[in-house]
């Protein structure tokens, strides 16, 4: 008798396939249960988006500059014989500051005055002679040569007077230059010379005087911003305009507002920037030349803007998003950010106001996530 082994093996194969199918169905059912668990609503806090007034500024590093500043240098040589000011204090226009030994300049000036008087006296004598010879020449009572010599002497005498006056002016200038006075009201710095110092004309720096009020604040802007500042320059500003504010080195706001006064004539080709100058009152002398500060310029987008908490913003690869809510489902919405205002940020594009956005829990969300509202905060 022959035993058929093929039939039992075929039967067994079908049985194995059957149980494998059951196991696959059970596995799929388990995955479905897991997916349902993963898609469970995520608890978040949300807030309504409103439009409100936003006042914010662009900040630029700046330096304080005196509108008038003069280096004091001697114009004549000599030794310093007098210093008449207190370093670091205010001086008035015309106030005596330094004296260079004046004795030789006084002597030269006195001599020049005497020479002028001599030349003028000689001119008077020659003029009388010339007048007499002129009358005699009309009567043919004097040789022609004598008359012409008289006219030549008169011309020379006049030139001698002119030369003497020129020397008088020069000696007067030297005499005046030996006394150095304040060119304007301002503050004088540390003296670079002491009594007895020998002065080289035009080279020796004695001191620096700078004006105090008003002061200038200089800063650099990008050439891309030039158009806006040109518009500001043409705009009439009221006394309480706050377009330009100054932040002092101790981070306090300077109490006086600035006014745009100068836009540089050209763009710096190396930095693609333009220098801007703002003038500002300085009655309390809080600003001094060379001081570093920051200048705040009212942002062009200041006004009614969409403002949201910065923590609601998600950054991905240099782009910014928020999650808006509709029927407990979130949508990832791309936004364009403006300046930060404290803990909030201005939204320039992407939100119009009236939307509901997720505040807390954004790290757990993706586009299309279901949420449950833990709480709702009024913005």
C-alpha positions in Angstrom: 0.0 0.0 0.0 1.4 3.5 -1.0 1.0 6.5 1.5 0.2 9.9 -0.2 2.4 12.5 1.7 1.6 15.5 -0.6 -1.9 16.1 0.7 -1.1 16.5 4.4 1.8 19.0 3.5 -0.5 21.1 1.4 -3.1 21.2 4.2 -0.5 22.2 6.7 0.7 25.1 4.3 -2.8 26.5 4.2 -3.2 26.3 7.9 0.1 28.3 8.4 -1.0 31.0 5.9 -4.3 31.3 7.6 -2.8 31.9 11.0 -0.3 34.4 9.5 -3.2 36.4 8.1 -4.9 36.4 11.5 -1.7 37.6 13.1 -1.3 40.4 10.6 -4.9 41.6 11.1 -4.3 41.6 14.8 -1.1 43.6 14.4 -2.8 46.2 12.1 -5.6 46.6 14.7 -2.9 47.2 17.4 -1.3 49.9 15.2 -4.6 51.5 14.7 -5.1 51.6 18.4 -1.6 53.2 18.9 -2.3 55.8 16.2 -5.6 56.7 17.9 -3.7 57.2 21.1 -1.0 59.3 19.4 -3.6 61.5 17.8 -5.2 62.3 21.1 -6.0 66.0 21.7 -3.0 68.0 23.1 -3.8 70.4 26.0 -2.5 74.0 25.2 -3.2 77.5 26.2 -4.4 80.0 23.6 -4.9 83.7 23.1 -6.9 86.0 20.9 -4.9 88.1 18.4 -5.8 91.8 18.6 -4.5 94.9 16.9 -3.2 97.6 19.2 -1.0 100.7 19.2 2.7 99.8 19.0 5.4 102.3 19.8 8.9 100.9 19.1 12.2 102.2 18.0 15.3 101.1 16.0 18.5 101.4 18.0 21.8 102.6 16.5 25.2 103.0 18.3 26.1 106.7 18.3 28.7 109.2 19.6 28.3 112.6 21.0 30.0 115.4 19.0 30.4 119.1 19.8 28.9 121.3 17.2 31.9 123.7 17.6 35.4 122.5 18.6 38.6 124.4 18.2 42.2 123.4 18.8 44.2 126.2 20.4 47.6 126.6 18.9 50.1 129.5 19.2 50.5 131.7 16.1 53.7 133.3 17.4 56.8 131.9 19.1 57.7 132.5 22.7 57.5 131.1 26.2 54.1 130.7 28.0 54.0 133.4 30.7 50.4 133.2 31.8 47.6 130.6 32.1 44.3 132.2 33.2 41.7 129.4 33.3 40.6 126.4 35.3 40.9 123.1 33.4 37.6 121.4 32.6 35.6 124.6 33.3 33.4 126.8 31.1 34.9 129.8 29.4 33.3 132.7 27.8 34.0 134.1 24.3 36.9 136.5 24.4 38.1 135.3 27.8 41.9 135.4 28.2 43.3 131.9 28.3 47.1 131.9 27.6 49.7 134.5 27.3 53.0 134.2 25.3 55.9 136.4 26.3 54.6 139.7 24.8 57.6 142.0 25.4 59.2 141.7 22.0 55.8 141.9 20.3 55.0 145.0 22.3 58.3 146.6 21.3 57.8 145.7 17.7 54.3 147.2 17.8 55.5 150.4 19.4 58.3 150.7 16.8 55.8 150.2 14.0 53.6 152.9 15.4 56.6 155.3 15.5 57.6 154.4 11.9 54.1 155.2 10.7 54.3 158.7 12.4 57.7 159.3 10.8 56.5 158.3 7.4 53.4 160.4 7.7 55.5 163.5 8.8 57.8 162.9 5.9 54.9 162.7 3.5 53.5 166.0 4.8 56.9 167.7 4.0 57.2 166.1 0.6 53.6 167.0 -0.2 54.3 170.7 0.6 57.4 170.7 -1.6 55.5 169.0 -4.4 52.7 171.5 -4.2 55.2 174.4 -4.4 57.1 173.0 -7.3 53.8 172.3 -9.1 52.9 176.0 -8.9 56.3 177.0 -10.0 56.2 174.6 -12.9 53.0 176.1 -14.1 54.9 179.5 -14.3 58.0 177.9 -15.9 59.9 179.2 -12.9 61.6 175.9 -12.0 63.7 173.5 -13.9 61.8 170.5 -15.2 64.2 168.1 -13.5 63.6 169.6 -10.1 59.8 169.3 -10.6 60.0 165.7 -11.7 62.2 164.8 -8.7 59.7 166.4 -6.4 56.9 164.3 -7.9 59.0 161.1 -7.5 59.7 162.0 -3.8 56.0 162.4 -3.2 55.2 159.0 -4.7 58.0 157.4 -2.7 56.8 159.1 0.5 53.2 157.8 0.0 54.6 154.2 -0.5 56.6 154.6 2.7 53.5 155.4 4.6 51.7 152.5 3.1 54.7 150.2 4.0 54.8 151.5 7.5 51.1 150.9 8.0 51.5 147.3 6.7 54.3 146.7 9.3 52.0 148.2 11.9 49.2 145.8 11.1 51.6 142.8 11.1 53.1 143.8 14.4 49.6 144.4 15.9 48.6 140.9 14.8 51.7 139.4 16.4 51.1 141.3 19.5 47.4 140.2 19.6 48.4 136.6 18.8 50.6 136.6 21.9 47.4 136.6 24.0 45.1 133.6 23.3 41.4 134.1 24.0 38.4 131.8 24.0 36.9 131.8 20.5 33.3 131.1 21.8 31.4 130.0 24.9 32.3 126.4 25.8 34.3 124.2 28.0 38.1 124.0 28.0 40.0 120.8 28.6 43.3 119.9 30.1 46.2 122.1 29.3 49.0 120.5 27.2 51.5 123.2 28.2 52.7 124.7 31.4 54.3 128.0 32.3 57.6 128.4 30.6 56.8 126.0 27.7 58.3 127.2 24.4 55.7 127.6 21.7 56.3 126.7 18.1 54.0 128.7 15.8 51.2 126.6 14.3 52.4 123.3 15.8 52.2 123.4 19.6 48.7 122.3 20.7 47.8 124.2 23.8 44.3 123.0 24.5 40.9 122.3 23.0 37.7 124.3 23.5 34.3 122.8 22.6 30.7 124.1 22.7 28.2 122.7 25.2 24.7 123.5 24.1 23.3 122.2 21.7 25.3 119.0 21.1 25.3 116.7 18.1 24.8 112.9 18.1 26.3 111.1 15.1 25.4 107.6 13.9 25.5 105.4 10.8 22.6 104.0 8.8 22.5 101.6 6.0 22.1 103.1 2.5 18.9 101.1 2.3 17.4 103.3 5.0 18.5 106.6 3.4 15.1 107.3 1.8 13.3 107.3 5.1 15.7 109.7 6.8 15.5 112.0 3.8 11.7 112.1 4.3 12.2 112.8 8.0 14.5 115.6 7.2 11.7 117.3 5.2 9.1 116.7 7.8 8.3 119.5 10.2 8.7 118.3 13.8 6.9 119.7 16.8 8.6 120.5 20.1 7.3 117.3 21.7 8.1 115.0 18.7 9.7 111.7 19.9 11.1 110.4 16.7 14.7 110.6 18.0 15.5 109.6 21.6 18.9 109.1 23.2 19.9 106.4 25.6 22.8 107.4 27.9 25.7 105.0 28.8 23.9 104.1 32.0 20.8 102.9 29.9 18.7 105.9 31.1 16.6 107.9 28.6 18.0 111.4 28.0 15.2 113.8 28.9 15.5 116.0 25.8 14.5 115.0 22.3 16.7 115.3 19.2 16.1 116.8 15.8 17.6 115.6 12.5 20.0 118.2 11.3 22.5 116.8 8.8 22.6 113.8 6.4 26.1 113.3 5.0 26.6 114.3 1.4 27.7 110.8 0.3 27.6 107.1 1.0 30.7 105.5 2.4 31.6 103.0 -0.4 33.5 100.8 2.0 30.7 100.3 4.5 27.7 101.2 2.4 26.5 103.4 5.2 25.6 107.1 5.6 26.4 109.3 8.6 23.5 111.0 10.2 23.6 113.9 12.7 20.9 114.7 15.2 21.2 117.9 17.3 19.9 117.9 20.8 19.7 120.5 23.7 22.2 120.1 26.4 21.3 122.7 29.1 22.4 120.3 32.0 25.7 119.5 30.4 25.0 115.7 30.6 26.3 115.1 27.1 30.0 115.6 26.5 32.1 115.2 23.3 33.2 111.6 22.6 30.5 110.0 24.8 29.1 106.7 23.5 25.4 106.3 23.5 22.5 104.8 21.6 20.0 106.7 19.5 16.5 105.4 19.1 14.6 106.2 15.9 10.9 105.7 15.8 10.2 102.7 13.6 8.4 103.4 10.3 5.9 100.7 11.2 5.0 102.2 14.6 1.2 102.6 15.1 -1.7 100.1 14.9 -0.1 96.7 14.6 -0.7 93.1 15.4 1.3 92.2 18.6 1.6 88.7 20.1 3.6 87.2 22.8 7.0 86.1 21.5 6.7 82.7 23.1 3.9 81.9 20.6 6.4 82.0 17.7 8.1 78.9 16.4 11.3 79.1 14.4 12.2 76.5 11.8 15.2 76.9 9.5 15.2 80.7 9.7 11.4 81.1 9.1 8.8 81.9 11.8 5.4 80.3 12.4 2.5 80.4 14.8 -0.2 77.9 15.3 -3.7 79.3 14.6 -6.7 77.4 16.0 -9.9 76.5 14.2 -12.4 74.0 15.6 -9.7 72.7 18.0 -7.4 71.9 15.0 -4.2 73.9 14.6 -2.7 75.2 11.4 0.9 76.2 11.1 0.9 79.8 9.8 4.0 81.6 8.5 4.5 85.1 9.8 6.9 88.0 9.2 8.3 89.4 12.5 8.8 93.1 13.3 10.6 94.5 16.3 10.3 93.0 19.7 8.4 95.1 22.3 9.3 93.9 25.7 8.1 90.2 25.8 5.9 90.7 22.7 6.7 90.9 19.0 5.1 92.8 16.2 3.7 90.7 13.3 4.1 92.5 10.0 2.6 89.7 7.8 0.6 86.5 8.4 -1.9 87.6 11.0 -4.7 90.2 10.6 -6.2 90.3 14.1 -9.1 88.2 15.4 -7.3 84.9 15.1 -6.8 82.5 18.0 -3.2 81.3 18.4 -1.5 78.7 20.7 0.7 80.2 23.4 2.0 77.3 25.4 2.7 73.8 24.1 3.7 74.7 20.6 6.7 72.2 20.8 4.3 69.3 20.8 2.2 70.4 17.8 2.4 69.9 14.1 0.1 71.1 11.3 -3.3 69.5 11.8 -2.9 68.5 15.5 -6.0 68.3 17.6 -5.9 70.3 20.8 -7.9 70.8 23.9 -8.0 74.2 25.4 -6.5 74.3 28.9 -7.1 78.0 29.3 -7.7 81.1 27.2 -5.8 84.4 27.9 -7.0 87.8 26.8 -4.3 89.8 25.0 
